[in-house]
Amino acid sequence: MKKLNELQAGNVGKVQSIGGDVHFQSRITSIGLTPGSIVEIVQNKRKRPLLIYSRDSLIAINRKDAELIEMKGN
């Protein structure tokens, strides 16, 4: 398993687990990222937020938060 911030642009994976505190988990699940959801990495450039596509939405996630999301590659 890899962390979300370790995937390259064009990779597709499934959210395996979400770490962090309860506030972070609530915030990230409210935007549709839940365990089992499919995510495509649109952009992953250093020192920039990650752009991901999931559930018909383009989402920007900061790098620190992306480290808390464990992914399973397809």
C-alpha positions as CSV (number, residue, x, y, z in Angstrom):
1,M,0.0,0.0,0.0
2,K,1.1,3.5,-0.7
3,K,0.1,6.9,0.7
4,L,-2.0,9.2,-1.6
5,N,0.9,11.6,-2.0
6,E,3.2,8.9,-3.3
7,L,1.1,8.1,-6.4
8,Q,2.0,9.7,-9.7
9,A,-0.3,11.6,-12.1
10,G,-2.4,9.1,-14.1
11,N,-2.4,6.5,-11.4
12,V,-5.8,5.1,-10.2
13,G,-6.2,3.6,-6.8
14,K,-8.7,2.7,-4.1
15,V,-8.8,4.4,-0.7
16,Q,-7.8,1.7,1.8
17,S,-7.9,3.7,5.0
18,I,-7.9,7.2,6.3
19,G,-5.7,8.2,9.3
20,G,-5.6,11.3,11.3
21,D,-7.9,12.7,14.0
22,V,-11.7,12.5,14.1
23,H,-11.9,16.1,12.7
24,F,-9.8,15.3,9.7
25,Q,-11.6,12.0,9.0
26,S,-15.0,13.9,9.2
27,R,-13.8,16.6,6.9
28,I,-12.3,14.3,4.3
29,T,-15.3,11.9,4.2
30,S,-17.6,14.9,3.8
31,I,-16.0,15.6,0.4
32,G,-16.6,12.1,-0.7
33,L,-13.3,10.3,0.0
34,T,-14.3,7.2,1.9
35,P,-12.6,3.8,2.2
36,G,-13.4,1.9,-1.0
37,S,-13.8,5.0,-3.3
38,I,-11.8,5.0,-6.5
39,V,-9.4,7.9,-7.0
40,E,-7.4,9.1,-10.1
41,I,-4.4,11.3,-9.6
42,V,-4.7,14.3,-12.0
43,Q,-1.6,16.2,-10.7
44,N,1.1,15.6,-8.2
45,K,3.8,18.2,-8.4
46,R,6.2,18.9,-5.5
47,K,5.2,21.7,-3.2
48,R,1.7,21.9,-4.7
49,P,-1.5,20.4,-3.6
50,L,-2.6,17.1,-5.2
51,L,-5.4,17.3,-7.7
52,I,-7.5,14.1,-7.7
53,Y,-10.6,13.0,-9.5
54,S,-13.1,11.0,-7.5
55,R,-16.9,10.6,-7.6
56,D,-17.3,13.0,-10.5
57,S,-15.4,15.8,-8.7
58,L,-12.0,17.4,-9.0
59,I,-10.6,17.8,-5.5
60,A,-7.4,19.6,-4.3
61,I,-5.8,18.0,-1.2
62,N,-2.8,19.5,0.5
63,R,0.3,17.3,0.8
64,K,0.2,16.9,4.6
65,D,-3.4,15.6,4.4
66,A,-2.6,13.3,1.5
67,E,0.0,11.5,3.7
68,L,-2.8,10.4,6.0
69,I,-4.7,8.5,3.2
70,E,-3.6,4.9,2.5
71,M,-4.2,3.7,-1.1
72,K,-4.3,0.4,-2.8
73,G,-3.3,0.4,-6.5
74,N,-5.6,-1.2,-9.1
